[in-house]
Amino acid sequence: MTAIVFSFPGHEDLGRAISLRLGATGGQLELRRFPDGESYVRLDTPVAGKSVVLVCGLHRADEKALPLLFAAAAARELGAVRVGIVAPYLGYLRQDKRFREGEAVSSAIFARIVSSFAEWLVTVDPHLHRYRSLGEIYSLRTAVAQAAPAVSAWIRSNVPEGILIGPDAESEQWVAEVGRGAGCPYVVLEKTRRGDREVEVSVPDIGRFRDRTPVLVDDIISTARTMIEAVNHLKRAGVRPPVCVGVHPIFAGNACSELSAAGAARIVSSNTIAHFTNAIDVNGAIAGKVAELNA
């Protein structure tokens, strides 16, 4: 079945990688705002009888979700045989429980909405905490591209004498995988979160790795408070300035500049979200998962 790939702004390179992998055509998409701020969406490429791929990261999901869902609905109404969504960063996974009476469990609600507009979804390393898999809340087919191999390759090439440092106990399995691929030992921080922007971190004794460069790795860098606290501990321990690596570079507010000012030797991210720190390319891994779901 012929596929057409529509890339939302900022994801043109990923759209091209997917088109090349699928042997697909790139579609033209018109997006703009009406004077009152509402979204206008037009598929400028015929989709009848075709498989449609919509490439749209969901960082700042409130701004992007409605245009994405309008495009998916329009594709179906215009005769697309199948509609899939590629969201390198998948938002609305934070609120996975009703912590206080009356709260909306937005992760599950958002999943139901997206599942009603598409047949499949591909993302990169979703931030699952209380869910074991996306299938617990999404009823469409899902596939997850793993960033670990690309992160390992970057560390192996750029920090040959590294010591990986994971942000918390939950990250240990992922950090261990990155460490194996990079050929580096690893340790894991002990973290206590006291609010959205307040994190207390303790760093295990890494004196025996004093001759190695610390590499702080995390799936999401949002406020960067965890990394900043870890950088401060490492400075007090007298080790080398660390390299900070994140898969999803959200960098809320001044988080990136604050992390740099704290003493990070370098800040590096993957290209799931466009940012000047992007140095790790995961487009090939994403395109591979899209191909699997469209085989």
C-alpha positions in Angstrom: 0.0 0.0 0.0 1.4 3.4 -1.0 2.2 5.6 2.0 2.2 9.4 2.3 4.2 11.1 5.0 3.0 14.5 6.4 5.6 16.2 8.5 4.6 18.9 11.0 7.0 21.9 11.4 10.3 20.9 13.0 10.2 17.2 11.9 11.0 17.5 8.2 14.2 15.5 8.6 12.4 12.7 10.4 9.7 12.7 7.7 12.3 12.3 5.0 13.9 9.4 6.9 10.6 7.7 7.2 9.7 8.3 3.6 13.0 6.9 2.4 12.6 3.8 4.6 9.0 3.2 3.4 9.5 4.2 -0.2 6.8 6.7 0.6 5.8 10.1 -0.8 6.1 13.3 1.2 2.7 15.0 1.6 2.1 18.8 1.7 0.4 20.1 4.9 -1.0 23.6 5.4 -1.2 24.8 9.0 -2.1 28.2 10.2 -4.2 30.1 12.7 -7.5 31.9 12.2 -7.5 35.4 13.6 -9.2 34.2 16.7 -6.4 31.7 17.3 -8.2 28.5 16.3 -6.3 26.0 14.1 -6.7 25.6 10.3 -5.5 22.3 8.9 -5.4 21.2 5.2 -4.0 18.1 3.6 -2.7 19.4 0.3 -1.9 16.0 -1.1 -4.7 13.4 -2.0 -4.9 10.6 0.5 -7.7 8.4 -0.8 -6.7 4.7 -0.7 -3.4 5.5 0.9 -1.7 4.9 4.2 -1.1 8.2 6.0 1.8 8.9 8.4 1.6 12.0 10.5 4.9 13.1 12.0 4.4 15.4 15.0 6.3 15.5 18.3 4.1 16.2 21.3 6.3 18.5 23.3 4.1 21.4 24.3 1.2 19.0 23.5 -1.5 21.6 24.2 -0.4 23.6 21.1 0.1 20.6 18.8 -2.4 18.0 19.7 -5.5 19.6 18.1 -3.9 20.3 14.7 -2.5 16.7 14.7 -5.9 15.2 15.5 -7.6 17.4 13.0 -5.2 16.1 10.3 -5.8 12.5 11.4 -9.6 13.0 11.2 -9.4 14.7 7.9 -7.2 11.9 6.4 -9.8 9.4 7.4 -12.7 11.5 6.1 -10.8 11.9 2.8 -10.4 8.2 2.3 -7.1 7.2 3.8 -7.0 3.4 4.4 -4.9 3.8 7.6 -3.6 6.6 9.7 -0.5 6.4 11.9 1.1 8.9 14.2 4.9 9.3 14.8 5.5 11.3 18.0 9.2 11.2 18.8 8.3 12.8 22.2 5.0 11.7 23.6 3.5 14.2 26.0 0.8 13.6 28.7 2.4 10.7 30.5 3.2 12.6 33.8 -0.3 12.5 35.4 -0.7 8.7 35.6 -2.6 8.6 38.9 -5.2 10.6 40.8 -3.0 12.0 43.5 -5.7 14.3 44.9 -9.5 13.9 44.8 -10.9 15.5 41.7 -7.8 15.4 39.5 -8.0 14.3 35.9 -5.8 11.4 35.0 -4.7 13.1 31.9 -2.4 10.4 30.6 -5.2 7.9 30.2 -7.7 10.5 28.9 -5.2 11.7 26.3 -4.4 8.1 25.3 -8.1 7.5 24.7 -8.4 10.6 22.5 -5.4 9.8 20.3 -6.4 6.1 20.0 -9.8 7.1 18.5 -8.1 9.0 15.6 -5.4 6.6 14.5 -4.5 3.0 14.0 -0.9 3.0 15.3 1.6 5.1 17.2 5.4 5.2 17.2 7.4 7.1 19.9 10.9 7.1 21.5 11.4 6.0 25.1 8.1 7.1 26.6 8.3 8.3 30.3 6.4 5.4 31.8 6.3 5.3 35.6 3.3 3.5 36.9 2.4 1.9 33.5 4.3 -1.1 32.3 3.7 -0.3 28.6 1.8 2.1 26.4 -0.7 -0.7 25.8 -2.2 -0.2 29.2 -3.7 3.1 28.2 -3.5 3.2 24.3 -5.9 0.9 22.4 -4.1 1.4 19.1 -1.0 -0.5 18.0 2.2 1.0 19.5 5.9 0.6 18.9 8.7 2.2 20.9 12.1 3.1 19.3 14.9 2.8 21.8 17.4 5.6 22.1 19.9 3.6 24.1 21.9 2.2 21.1 22.4 5.7 19.7 23.3 7.2 23.1 25.8 4.4 23.7 27.4 5.0 20.3 27.7 8.7 21.0 29.3 8.1 24.4 31.7 5.5 23.0 32.9 7.9 20.3 33.0 11.1 22.4 33.7 10.0 26.0 35.8 6.9 25.8 36.8 6.9 29.5 33.4 7.6 30.9 31.5 6.6 34.1 27.7 6.7 33.5 25.5 8.1 36.3 21.8 7.4 36.3 19.3 9.8 37.8 17.4 7.3 40.1 16.8 3.6 40.9 14.1 3.4 38.2 16.7 4.3 35.5 19.1 1.5 36.4 18.1 -1.0 33.8 18.2 1.7 31.0 21.5 3.1 32.2 23.0 -0.4 32.5 22.0 -1.0 28.9 23.6 2.3 27.7 26.7 1.4 29.8 27.1 -2.0 28.2 26.8 -0.5 24.7 29.3 2.3 25.5 31.7 0.0 27.4 31.4 2.1 30.5 30.8 1.3 34.2 27.8 3.0 35.8 26.4 4.1 39.2 22.9 5.3 40.1 21.9 8.3 42.1 19.5 8.2 45.0 16.9 10.9 44.4 14.1 12.4 46.6 11.7 14.7 44.8 10.1 17.4 47.0 8.1 19.2 44.3 8.1 20.1 40.6 11.4 22.0 41.0 12.9 20.7 44.2 15.0 17.6 44.1 17.4 16.2 46.7 20.1 14.0 45.2 22.8 11.8 46.8 25.7 10.4 44.7 27.3 7.1 45.6 31.0 7.0 46.2 32.7 7.3 42.8 36.2 7.9 44.1 37.4 4.7 42.4 36.3 6.3 39.1 38.1 9.6 39.7 40.1 9.2 36.5 37.0 8.9 34.3 34.7 11.5 33.0 31.2 11.4 34.6 28.3 11.2 32.1 24.9 12.0 33.6 22.2 10.4 31.5 18.4 10.7 31.8 15.4 10.1 29.5 13.9 13.6 30.0 15.6 16.9 30.9 12.8 19.2 31.9 13.6 21.6 34.7 17.1 20.0 34.9 16.9 20.2 38.7 18.0 16.6 39.2 21.1 17.0 36.9 22.0 20.4 38.5 21.9 18.8 41.9 24.0 15.9 40.7 26.5 18.3 39.1 26.9 20.1 42.4 27.5 16.9 44.3 30.1 15.8 41.7 31.9 19.1 42.0 32.1 18.7 45.8 33.4 15.2 45.2 36.3 16.6 43.2 35.7 14.7 40.0 35.8 16.0 36.5 33.0 18.3 35.1 30.3 16.0 33.8 28.9 15.5 30.4 25.0 15.7 30.6 23.0 13.6 28.1 19.2 13.6 27.7 17.0 11.7 25.3 14.2 14.3 25.3 15.5 17.9 25.7 12.5 19.8 27.0 14.6 22.4 28.9 11.7 24.3 30.5 12.4 28.0 31.1 16.2 28.6 31.6 16.9 25.0 32.5 19.7 24.6 29.8 21.6 27.7 30.7 21.2 26.9 34.4 22.6 23.4 33.9 25.5 24.9 31.9 26.2 27.5 34.6 26.2 24.7 37.3 29.3 23.3 35.7 28.3 20.8 33.0 31.2 20.3 30.6 28.8 19.6 27.8 25.1 19.2 27.3 23.9 16.7 24.6 20.5 15.5 23.6 18.8 13.4 20.9 16.8 15.0 18.1 13.4 13.9 19.4 12.8 17.6 20.1 14.6 20.2 18.1 17.2 22.0 20.3 20.7 23.3 19.8 22.1 20.5 22.0 21.0 17.8 19.5 23.9 15.6 18.7 22.4 12.1 18.9 20.3 11.0 15.8 17.5 8.6 16.5 15.6 9.1 13.2 16.8 5.8 11.8 15.5 3.9 14.9 12.1 5.7 14.6 11.9 5.0 10.8 12.7 1.3 11.5 9.7 1.0 13.9 7.4 2.7 11.5 8.5 0.2 8.8 7.8 -2.7 11.2 4.2 -1.4 11.7 3.7 -0.9 8.0 5.2 -4.2 6.8 
